[in-house]
Amino acid sequence: MTNDSQDPKNDKNILERLIGGVREVTDSKDQDKLHEKVSELKESEKRVGVKTDAAASGPIGLDIGTSRIVSMTKNINGELVAKDQLNAFFTIPHSVFAVQMLEKSNMKFAEIEGKQLAIFGYDAQEFGNIFNGEVRRPMSQGLLKASEPNAIQMIKSIIGLVVDKSKTFGTSLCFGVPAPQIGFESDLIFHESILKKHLIGMGYNTKSITEGAAVVLSELSEDNYTGIGISMGGGMCNVCFSFLSVPVIVFSIPKGGDYIDTCVSRVVNETQNRVRVMKEESLDFGRAPRNKVEHAFEIYYDDLVMSLLTQLAAVFSQAQHLPKLNQAIPVVLAGGTAMPNGFRQKFDKAIKQMKLPVEISEVRLSSDPLKATSKGALINAGV
């Protein structure tokens, strides 16, 4: 696919596929229905945090991201409880001694083809650091990785670390999926179907929600779910412009934290594992870069932000029948890639320089960026 074919300005049909569904809401009955939907979602959000003495068998929200898998539900007292795991695995040769060592250390592992042992979840990162090697991912750019023969087995194993089999058949579970990329729609169908089938087999009544829409539900209740939610994950960035909870524009770009890690590791000659740890533990855009690694992070973060905002401006400028907005709307950022100190300010400065047909009131960072998608999925599961 050429660069020209990827530019929505050059192909109206591609643009129409990129936009999740532009809707014109003018009829008063339609407006009333939307306000009813908003009220229903707000009630679901309230129920999520209501304390109860009943058994904890309520809805579950699941964020299946390229980098991490996060589940959210409520405990027996109705309080929010989240579990998360690294969506990765590290392989070592199979041997009796290795199995005994892993069992003794309570490591999470599984036997895979080729006489290998796969250590998965956060234990994989620990092994990767010890052996100065790279972990493997079951997913790439938000979808199951076609080139990874053990992807399906591993993704099921890692999901099992954060979601137990349902004690009550038919418990509601909503999981996040990426927005479709042009040319890869069939890959998304496969990805979603595999996950849905597995979760149904665990005893859940499942449905899905795009990650950007989940961020809107999690973070924009006080704005009547009107605004732009952006999930900046490991594999990609997902965007949703929502009007009264209705996803009006939904799209994604195939760049995220993994893209940054790969580029930085290549130019500074360091493993992606170590680069990822440096990013998560010490990256700070509130100060000037102090070394080659921080300079590289700044360069590739700027590239990611510009790619995202350029696409956002292009989609908005070509969209027809946008809802009439009486006031400026907020942008909320979520996901691990948005977490470095000073990134919100960097994004805010960049978006102010873009020409958008909607006025932006502010750029917020989610109160808990790693759990925003799972919380939004949980709210949707309860509706």
N, C-alpha and C positions, 0 to 999 in steps of 0.2 A: 504494500500500500504506500503510495507516494505521500509526501508532505502536503501537496496541494489537496489531495482527497481527504486528508484529516482536518483541513481547515473548514469549519462550518460555514464561513462566508462564501466559499466557492461552490457549495452544493446544497441547495435548499432541501433536497430529499434527505441528505445526511443530517442536516440540522434538525429536521422533523423527527428523525430517529433518535438524535441525541437528547432532545428535550423530552422529558418523561411524559409530558401531556399538558399543554398550555390550555387553561380553561378560562372562559369568560363567565363571570358570575354577575348577572345583572338582575335576574328575576328575584323578587322579594322572597318567594318560597324557597329558592335555592339558598339565599342568605340565612333564612330561618333554619334550614336543615344544617347548615354549617355551624351555626351557633349552638344547635343542639348537640352536634358532634363535639364541639369544644367543651361543652358542659359535661358530656359523658367522659371525655378524656380526663378532665380535671377531677371528676369523681373517682376514676380509676387510680389517678395519682394519689388521692387521699387514702384510698383503701390500701394502697401499697404500704403505707406507714401506720395503719391503724393497729393497735395492740389487741390481741385476741388470745383466749385460752385454748382455742381449737388447735388440733394437730396441724403442723406445718406442711400442708399439702396444696398450697396455693400456686398461682401462676409462676412461671420462670421466664426470665429474659436472658438471652444468650448472645453474646457478641463473639462471632467466630472470625477473628482477624488474622491477617497474615503473620503478625508478630506474636499476638497473645490471644488466648481464648478466655473470656470472662463470663461468668454466670451471676445472676442476681435473683434473689428470692427474698422471702421473709422468714424469720424464725418463729418459734412457737408463740413469742410475744408480739409478733407483727413487726419486728424491727428488721430493717434491710440488712441482708447478709450477702456478701459477694465473695466469690472464689475466682482465682485467676491462675493461669499456667502459661509458660512460654510455649508457643506453637512451633516446637522444633525437636529434633532428635539427633543423637550422636551415636555412631556405630563403632563397635569393637568386635574382634574375632570371638566366635563362640568357643567356650571351653568350660569344663566342669568347675575349674578354679574361679573363672570370671563370674559364673552364675552364683557360686557360693559367696563371693565377695560382694556382689550387688545385693543379694538377699540379706546378708549380714548388715549391710549399710542402709537397708530399707530404701534402696534406689528403685525408681519406677523404670521397668524395662520389659521388652518383649522380644521373642525370637522372630527374625524375619528371614526371608529367602537368602540363600547364599551363605548359610552357616554364619550368620551375624547376630549380634545382640544389639538392639536399639534402646539406648537410654533416652527417655523422653521427658518433656516438661522442663522445669527449671534445673533438674539434675543434668540435663544435656548441656546446658551452658557451663555448669561447673566442670564437667568432663572436657568440654572444648577448651576452657581456659587452662586446665591442667596439662593437656596434650598440645596446647598451642595450635589447635586445629579449628576448622569451621564446622558449625552445626549445620544440619540439613533441615530444610523446611518442607512440610507437606503441601504448602500453599505458596503461590507466587502471584503478585498483583491482585490479591483478593480472591483468587480462585484456586481450586485444587491443581497442583502442579503436574502437568501432563508428563513431564520428563522424569518424574520421581515414581519409580515402580511401587514404592511402599506408602504412597501418599494416603490412600484410603484407609489402610490399616492403622497408620499412625494418627490420622485425624480422629478416628473413632476412639483410639486409646487415650488421646489427650482430652477429648471431650469427657470421657469417663472419669477423669480426675476432678472435674468441676460440676458434673451433673450425674446424680445417681439415677438408677432406674426408678420410674414412677411407682410409688406405693399405691396410688389410686389411678386405675386405668382411665385415660382421657384427660389427665391434668393438662391445662393449657400451657403451651410453651411457644414463645415467639423468638425467632433467631434473625440476626442481621445478615443481609447479603449486600454486595456492592451494587452500584448502579451499572447497567450494561455499558460495555465499551463497544464502539462501532467496529463491526467485523468479528466480535467475539461473543455475540449474543448466545450462540449455541453452547459455548463453554459455560456460560452462566446457568443455562438450563440444566446441563449435566451436574454442575456443582450443587445447585439448589436441590435437585432431585435426590442425589446421593445423601446429602445431609438430612433431608426431610424423611427419607425412607429409614435411615438409621434411627432418628429420633422417634419416629412412630413405633419402631421396633422396641424402643425403650419404654413404651407405654404412654407417649405424650400425644396430645392433640395439637398439631403444629401449624404455624403460619409464619410468614417471613415479612420483614420490613427492610427497606433500604437504610443503610447506615446513616445517611444524612437526615432522613426523616426521623430516625430514632433519636438523633441529637436534638432535633426540634422539639419532640415530645418531652425529652428529658429536661431541657433548659429554657424553653420559651412559654411556659404556662402563663406567666404574668403578662405576656404579650399576646395572649389568645392564640398561641402557636402560629404567629405570623412573623416571618423573618427568614434568615438564611442560616442553616445549620451545616457545618463543615466537619466531617470526620477525617482527620489527618492520621492515617494509620501507617503500618509498615509497608504495605504493598501499593497503596494508592490513596488518593484523596477523593472523598465522596461529598457531593454538594447537593443540597436540597433547598430550594426557595419555596416556602410554604405560606399559604394564605388561609387563615382560619383552620389550620390542621390539614388542609388539602395540599399534597405535593404538586406544585405548579410546574416547576422546572427541576429535573433530576439528572445529574450527569456525574462523570468521574474522569479523572486523569490518571494514567498508569505511572504515577510517580509518588513516592512516599519515603518513609524512613529508610527502607532498604536501598532505594536508589541513592540516597545521600550517603549511607554507609559504604556502598559499593564504590562510589566515586571517590570518597575521601580515602578509603583504604588503598585504592589503586595509586593515588597521587602521593601519598605519604609512606607507601610501602609498609603497611601494617595490616594485620588480620582484621576481618570485619568484626569478629567477636570483640576484640579489644577496642576497636573504633566505636562499636555500639555501647560498650560500657563507659567509655569516656564521654560520649554524647549524653547518656542518661545520668551520669553522676556529676559532671563538672561543667558542661557547656553553659555559657552565660553570655547572651547577646547584650546585656546591660553594660558591658565593658568592651574595650578594644581588644582584638585578638592578640594573644601573647606569644603564639608560636605557629609553626606551619600547619599543625592539625587544626587549630581554631580558625586560621585563615581559610583553610579548605572548607570547613563547616559553613562559614559565613557565605562563601561563594556559592556553594550548592544549595543552601537554604534559600538564598536570594533567587536562584534559578527556579527552584520549586515554587516559590511564592509567585514569581512572575508568570510561570506557565499556568498556574491555577487561575490567577486574576485575569490573564489575557483570554483564557477560555470562558471565564465567567462573563466578561464584558462582551465577547463575541456572541455568546448565546443570548444574553439579555437584549443586545442591540438588534438581533434578528427575530426575536420572539414577537408574536402578534397576540392581541387580545389579553394583555396582562391585566390582572385585577387592578382596579383603581384604588390606590392607597392614599389615605388622608394624612398620613404622617410618615416620618422616617422610620425605617425598620432596623433592628439590630442584626449583627452577625455574631454567631457564637462558634468558637473553635473547640474541638475536642480531639482526643486521640493522643498517643504518645509522642508523635512528631511535633505537636504543638506545645509540649511541656517545657522546653528549655526556658530559663529565666530571660525575660526581655523579648521573647518571640511575639507575644501579643502586640507589643508596641511596634515591632518591626512590621507586622502584618497591617496594623492600623495605619502606619505611615504610607505603606505601599497602596492600600485600597483607596486612600484619599487622593492619590494621583491618577486613579482610573476614572474614566467617564462612564458612569452607569445610569440607566434610565430610572433608577430608584435611588432615593436618598438614604444613606446609611447613618443611623443615629449614633451607633457605637460598635466597637468590636470587643466582645467579652471572651474570656477564657472560662470554660466549664469549671465548676467548683471541684469536680473530680474527673479530669479528662480521660483517664483510663476506664472509667465505669459509666460514662455518659451513654454510650450506645446500648449497653446491657440494661441500664435503667429505663431508657426509652422503649426498648423491646419489652421489658416487664410491664410498663404502663399499657402498651398495645396488647399484650397478652391478656390483660385483665378486662379489656373492653368487649 
